Every structure is written in structure tokens, then in C-alpha cells.
Amino acid sequence: MSDLPDEIPTFDTAKFRQVLGHFPTGVVVVTAHGDDGPVGMAIGSFASLSLDPPQVLFCPARTSSSWPKIRAVGKFCVNVLAEDQEDVSRVFASKATDKFAEIGWRRSGNGSPLIEGVLAYIDCEIADVLDGGDHEIVVGRVQDLEVRHEGGPLVFFRGGYGRVTY
Ligand SMILES: Cc1cc2nc3c(=O)[nH]c(=O)nc-3n(C[C@H](O)[C@H](O)[C@H](O)COP(=O)(O)O)c2cc1C
């Protein structure tokens, strides 16, 4: 006879995804420009963190191939996507080798790719990288920021894209 319970409780990851998917987020593309060219990834886990000092955060997965390249550069640009930029989000959520091939962009003040048509951008240098389980928590010190367009944001909710009515 064993003292072990009949069923070993396992964490329900599908339920975790389903429940957390009910929290809507905006979508940003975090970019950097390394020696090998521009890199970028779509991010929903972006947030404002601190006013003094001015800091923001995002959480890249440890499996991301773009994040180690961004980390090596030491600075990045947060591109806040507009409601008509779903195609841009899809490109930067992919594993495409040249995500910038069909994207209009120029260099921001800190040298990172600033994507055409974004609502706003925030240039940062990496201030800290903290443990976040299978993700990391990146704290960025804000260097420069600007609103580019007064439109509606791209929103991600329950696994799909949407817009805000306001
Ligand atoms: C709306 C949306 C939000 C996302 N948010 C995150 C995120 O917060 N962290 C993350 O690591 N990946 C996130 N992803 C997935 C990454 O964009 C994707 O896995 C990554 O860019 C894959 O390419 P890489 O290997 O070049 O990093 C998100 C994707 C989408 C569509």
C-alpha cells in the first residue's frame, strides 16, 4: 500500500492561459539594433513601472531568440502599435528571419528601430533583468519618449485582436 494520493494534482496550464486571456492588453514591439541588424518581438506584457526614476517593464520568454540579442545591445525601443497594425504584430510574433523586410522604420534617438505608424515610442536602456520563471522581467530606464499619432490602440483579448471603442 502506498501513502500517495490516487491523483497527483497537476497545474492546469490550459486554464491558466484561458483565464489570463480575459485580461486585455495593448501590443508593443520591442526593438533593438545590433551589429547584425534590427531585431524585434511583439510583447503584451509591457507596463509603466515608475515615474521617479522613469522606468517601464516587459517580460520576454526565456525561449525567445530576439531577447538575447536585445539584451546584448543594452537598449531598446518600445513601439506602441496602432489599431491598424495587426499585420505588424503578426510579423513580430513570428520566427521570421528578417522581420523588418516589409516594415517601414528609421532609427530612434537611441539607435533602435522606430516603426512607421506607431502611436507612441519609448526609448530605454536596460536597468535590470529579474527572474520571472519561464520569462524574465526587464526593467527599462526611459531615455526618451514621444506620442506619434492620436489614434486607437491595437488590443489583444481572448487570443484575438480587437480595438477600443471610446
Ligand atoms: C499579442 C502578443 C503578445 C505577446 N506578448 C509576449 C510577451 O509578453 N512576452 C514574450 O516573450 N512573447 C510574447 N509574444 C510572443 C512573441 O512575440 C514571439 O514568441 C516571439 O517574438 C518569437 O520570436 P523570437 O524568437 O524572435 O523572439 C506575444 C505575441 C503576441 C501576438
The ligand as an ORCA input file, in Angstrom:
! r2SCAN-3c Opt
* xyz 0 1
  C      -0.243     39.960    -28.735
  C       1.024     39.219    -28.430
  C       1.669     39.425    -27.216
  C       2.859     38.753    -26.911
  N       3.474     39.000    -25.719
  C       4.634     38.380    -25.430
  C       5.301     38.649    -24.213
  O       4.866     39.459    -23.389
  N       6.478     38.003    -23.970
  C       7.005     37.111    -24.875
  O       8.058     36.569    -24.610
  N       6.385     36.839    -26.041
  C       5.226     37.449    -26.342
  N       4.586     37.188    -27.519
  C       5.185     36.217    -28.424
  C       6.426     36.767    -29.119
  O       6.135     37.906    -29.919
  C       7.057     35.662    -30.009
  O       7.088     34.449    -29.345
  C       8.462     35.981    -30.353
  O       8.620     37.210    -30.917
  C       9.001     34.897    -31.272
  O      10.120     35.349    -31.921
  P      11.590     35.442    -31.332
  O      12.095     34.046    -31.131
  O      12.254     36.174    -32.434
  O      11.597     36.206    -30.063
  C       3.416     37.847    -27.852
  C       2.755     37.628    -29.074
  C       1.590     38.307    -29.366
  C       0.900     38.053    -30.679
*
